[in-house]
Amino acid sequence: MSKRTIIPFGPQHPVLPEPIHLDLVLEDEKVVQAIPRIGYVHRGLEKLVEKQEYANMVYVAERICGICSFIHAQTCSQAIEDLLPIEVPERALYLRTIWAEMSRTHSHLLWLGLMADAFGFEALFMHCWRLREKILDMVEDTAGGRVIFGSCKVGGVRVDIEDAKLKDIVIQYNDLEKEIKEITDVFVEDYSVKHRLVDVGVMSKEDAHVLGAVGPTMRGSGVAKDMRTLGYAAYKYLKFEPVVETAGDCYARTKVRIREVFQSIDLIRQAVAQIPGGPIAVKVTGNPTGSSFQCVEQARGDVAYYLKANGTKNLERFRVRTPTFANIPPLLKMLGGCELADVPVIVLSIDPCISCTER
Amino acid sequence: MAFLKLAGTVTKRMGMKSACYMYPVVAREFTKTTRGHVELDSADCIYCGLCQRKCPTKAIEVNRQEKNWTIQPLRCIVCSGCVDVCPKKCLRMENTYSSSVTSKF
């Protein structure tokens, strides 16, 4: 047995500005074990339920993550609506779906850019982010904010999108789709990209299932599980199948995300074609009671919210399990046996969001 | 051949306008819906204090006796909750961001 060395990786590291620390146990250049440590950016947001009224917790939830912001607000609203209980107007459900899918497209383009940056393809990184910027502009035009949408509330949504603007979004996405295809083809076909991704960080279907992987990390290993199939918001009215790749390596996870971008664009098209008229919110009265558990598919995987209320204006318990937290055990599995030089690519392949994880 | 694909995109972009603009020489254009900062038309304000009660970050302070309305821009999360709740519609959301400051208050 060769001599073992421990290399500290993070919390300040060259992969991404997210403070995760890994102790990498190496034998020569091979990682034999990775020991994680998190807790650098814990903010204690869940404790705020004691001070903020339940309707204001949507603002807090939206600030858990800067990328999945809308989906956090949507999940929190859904859970509170379940506790009250109130029926959300159908138009609001469709609008939530459209914003959630816009959020997914920009998140995946951001990730593709970061991935390109991680394996050293700067030009590709720039082009991914150039396209993402156009989506952020659309978000600002419809919701009012670029990162924090601020358009979701308990009982519906806060702003409506006019039908003309909805059609304009579809036209813009049609143009964008061609440009995204041009860029994503490079990820799928380029020799040097494949060289860095194929057979790197392989996770089998069984491991993905047993270790509780979620989202594209799991679907890249061949498990067809997507929380959108539960039919929350307007997904019950839309046609789609979970995107699955079977190889289980970084290349498969990249392909899942690329295909999901196009799937999201298709879902936006379907939602715009079917969206009904009517009110966008209902009046919320009374205080919530009971407990609610909600699972919603974010760009990184499924987020789980558990809310408990006691009939007062403050909730009693607020617990969030974010997708990155679920994806850390699979990450450690992927890192075992890999080369040191591949660690950044593998860490990035789960699309880690540590600020989300620690809240 | 995928290398040529990106080369094609890069060449095409070289003949086009830059995707970035030269801020601050070229000012950023905000959309009509952009939530920038909150402004008050004090002539119409009845100092009811609803905005103060609605504000999730306690950024707004209203004094009915002295007819005084103040907002701390650094505390404000631009949620637009005060604008929605204002009974006289004298609060409005401007689409430009609040200007930079050198001190907190």
Interface residues (C-beta under 8 A of the other chain):
Chain A: Q52 N56 Y59 R63 A123 L124 H127 R130 E133 D137 E140 D141 T142 A143 G144 G145 I148 G150 R158 V159 E182 I183 D185 V186 V188 E189 D190 Y191 S192 V193
Chain B: M1 A2 F3 K5 L6 G8 T9 V10 R13 A19 F30 T31 T33 T34 R35 P56 I77 V78 C79 S80 D84 M93
